[in-house]
Amino acid sequence: MGFLSNFFGGKKHSNFTPTSDTMSDELFWKLINLTYNKSKGDFETQQQVLNQELSKLRPIEIIHFDNKFRKLRGDAYTWNLWAAIFIINGGCSDDSFMDFRGWVIAQGKEFYYRTVSDPGSLIDVDAERIEVDWEGMGYIPAAVFKEITGVEIPSVQIENVEIIGEEWDEDNDDLKTRYPLLWAKYAN
């Protein structure tokens, strides 16, 4: 805790104002790629590495990272992406879909944007590698912030909470029609 004690003069700090400012794309994706590469793509290890890397940042930078993460996760809140993971996973609750979107972010910038713009591209990913049940990625910034400052991370509503796109019905042929290749590979 030497760095943190020096940073705050040995005291916890509590004067943080909520902000909607986000970390720059360049720095955010640099951190994500660093954690992905250090963990060799192991999602659980990547979360531990992210914890270590965020611990090196100033509290305001952690807030900006968290805001960027939540913005990207909200931008990926689409019916199309949910349909794709629903097919691959044989179902996907809204909580699991949120966790999955965190996993998509953790795979890096190119993977994130390709997957969000074309969820059918997930056909090229080994289903065993896809993570829908590990919620840690989205909680790491808040946990690190609290460890460093002793207070909850201040936040503003930055994440889109209204799902985007055309709704599908799992009880009809909507999923099969929307992503026939994924359906052929994973259904039943």
ChimeraX attribute file (.defattr): number of C-alpha atoms within 10 A of each C-alpha:
attribute: neighborCount
match mode: 1-to-1
recipient: residues
	/A:1	9
	/A:2	7
	/A:3	11
	/A:4	18
	/A:5	12
	/A:6	10
	/A:7	14
	/A:8	12
	/A:9	10
	/A:10	12
	/A:11	13
	/A:12	16
	/A:13	15
	/A:14	13
	/A:15	9
	/A:16	15
	/A:17	11
	/A:18	13
	/A:19	15
	/A:20	15
	/A:21	16
	/A:22	20
	/A:23	19
	/A:24	12
	/A:25	12
	/A:26	9
	/A:27	11
	/A:28	19
	/A:29	20
	/A:30	14
	/A:31	19
	/A:32	21
	/A:33	19
	/A:34	17
	/A:35	26
	/A:36	21
	/A:37	15
	/A:38	14
	/A:39	17
	/A:40	11
	/A:41	15
	/A:42	13
	/A:43	21
	/A:44	13
	/A:45	15
	/A:46	23
	/A:47	22
	/A:48	15
	/A:49	20
	/A:50	22
	/A:51	19
	/A:52	14
	/A:53	16
	/A:54	19
	/A:55	20
	/A:56	14
	/A:57	16
	/A:58	14
	/A:59	20
	/A:60	19
	/A:61	17
	/A:62	23
	/A:63	26
	/A:64	20
	/A:65	24
	/A:66	26
	/A:67	23
	/A:68	22
	/A:69	24
	/A:70	20
	/A:71	18
	/A:72	21
	/A:73	24
	/A:74	20
	/A:75	17
	/A:76	28
	/A:77	23
	/A:78	20
	/A:79	15
	/A:80	24
	/A:81	22
	/A:82	26
	/A:83	26
	/A:84	26
	/A:85	24
	/A:86	21
	/A:87	22
	/A:88	21
	/A:89	16
	/A:90	12
	/A:91	14
	/A:92	19
	/A:93	11
	/A:94	10
	/A:95	11
	/A:96	19
	/A:97	24
	/A:98	22
	/A:99	20
	/A:100	25
	/A:101	29
	/A:102	26
	/A:103	23
	/A:104	22
	/A:105	23
	/A:106	24
	/A:107	19
	/A:108	20
	/A:109	18
	/A:110	10
	/A:111	15
	/A:112	21
	/A:113	15
	/A:114	13
	/A:115	19
	/A:116	21
	/A:117	14
	/A:118	13
	/A:119	21
	/A:120	20
	/A:121	15
	/A:122	19
	/A:123	16
	/A:124	8
	/A:125	9
	/A:126	9
	/A:127	13
	/A:128	8
	/A:129	10
	/A:130	16
	/A:131	20
	/A:132	20
	/A:133	14
	/A:134	16
	/A:135	18
	/A:136	16
	/A:137	22
	/A:138	19
	/A:139	13
	/A:140	19
	/A:141	25
	/A:142	18
	/A:143	18
	/A:144	23
	/A:145	25
	/A:146	17
	/A:147	14
	/A:148	22
	/A:149	19
	/A:150	14
	/A:151	16
	/A:152	14
	/A:153	21
	/A:154	15
	/A:155	16
	/A:156	11
	/A:157	12
	/A:158	18
	/A:159	17
	/A:160	15
	/A:161	11
	/A:162	10
	/A:163	15
	/A:164	15
	/A:165	11
	/A:166	8
	/A:167	13
	/A:168	16
	/A:169	9
	/A:170	13
	/A:171	7
	/A:172	9
	/A:173	11
	/A:174	14
	/A:175	21
	/A:176	17
	/A:177	11
	/A:178	15
	/A:179	17
	/A:180	16
	/A:181	14
	/A:182	23
	/A:183	19
	/A:184	11
	/A:185	11
	/A:186	15
	/A:187	15
	/A:188	7
